[in-house]
Amino acid sequence: MTTRRHFINQVSALAGASLLPTFKGLSSNDLQTISSFSPEKSALLMASDEDYWYQIQQAYTVSPQIINLNNGGVSPAPTVVQNAVERYGKFANEAPSYFMWRILDQGREPLRENLAKFSGVSPEEIAINRNATEALDTVILGLPLTRGDEIVMSKYDYPNMLHAWRQRELREGLKINYVNIDLPLEDNDLIVQKYVEQMTTRTKVVHITHIVNWNGQILPAKRIAEEAHKRGIEVVIDGAHSFAHLEYKIPDLGGDYFGTSLHKWLSAPIGSGMLWVKKEKISKIFPLIPNDKPNSDNIRKFENLGTRPFMIEQAIGQALNFQLAIGNARKEARLHFLKSYWAKEASKIPKFKLNTPIKPEYSGALAHFSIEGMEAGKVEAELFAKYKIHTSPVKWEKLDGVRVTPHVYTSLQDLDRLLDGIKYLAKA
């Protein structure tokens, strides 16, 4: 414990006065003011201000009985977002076909504009949908490709994306060239080289997962995209785990297409996502769900979902306000701080192996670890049975352990309990 206290003290030595706003029950307008608290403090110093983050933790209604460290799957929404879903739901149920289609549906354009501004792109390039799978499948299945065309991707990409590309490979005679990398890896030059090695004159698309969901590795998306574009190859970027997690704008990554889930790191309602397509490329992508103008250059052709929960869609705006109130830089710094807090201490424990880079340029909040002699399922089950810590068992390629993903509401006491659990397993 002394070492852990020293870790906190090192980072927070110059943190200054505590911040004591009250987050629980704040309106979206009130949240806009939070970013102004202690503006002289850097994001790095704010990362360890436990008084500040305690107040943010109070904005969530997470179970006190279960320590949820699987936010990489889906994050809970703060109270202000939950209240918005309930409020819009009650409103819609007064007369669904009227209030959904004639009233709530009109809120999509302002939401589109706000998401576009946050992402650094044009509103005419943003489509709102249900998750990263829907967003990316729209591109993967909608791109015009012919027999013999090649795709470059990694076996560490998300399964649903692998399934989509393999289905096209099976049905249409495309060819997937897999990048052979062993994770974790703190060598961006080598990662870029491995992608370039798989690019040929037949390659049409490179698929990049910005943050690998299995172990949290950040891939050098922009550098890979630049190499692809030199060769006339298009780039699809899976931003499911980096959007609202890392500080960047979508164009910074250099891709042509981008998809993400909003119910992960943005803490938007469960079942919300976003697609970005470069304006000049919209017309050639066929929509996943057909409409009357599949060759249109209107981004809205990708939103032809029929009846859907408008209350979920509209509450995304409250989650975006919450994100803006904290600030991207503060949030990224805090998430990395949380990962480093437990991972550095755990690395001293015998039989423990961290399968994620520790440096911030290579990873954020997500991390994967294994215990020598224990399979992933056993580690996950024991952590929950004895310590009520919920993690995600990951046995994929050469990884065999559990994924730990804290969020802004995670306390240091939660991570101390995780460390206790790891010590217990290491002695088993």
Order of alpha helices (4+ residues) and beta strands (2+ residues): alpha-alpha-alpha-alpha-beta-alpha-alpha-beta-alpha-beta-alpha-beta-alpha-beta-alpha-beta-beta-beta-alpha-alpha-beta-beta-alpha-beta-beta-beta-alpha
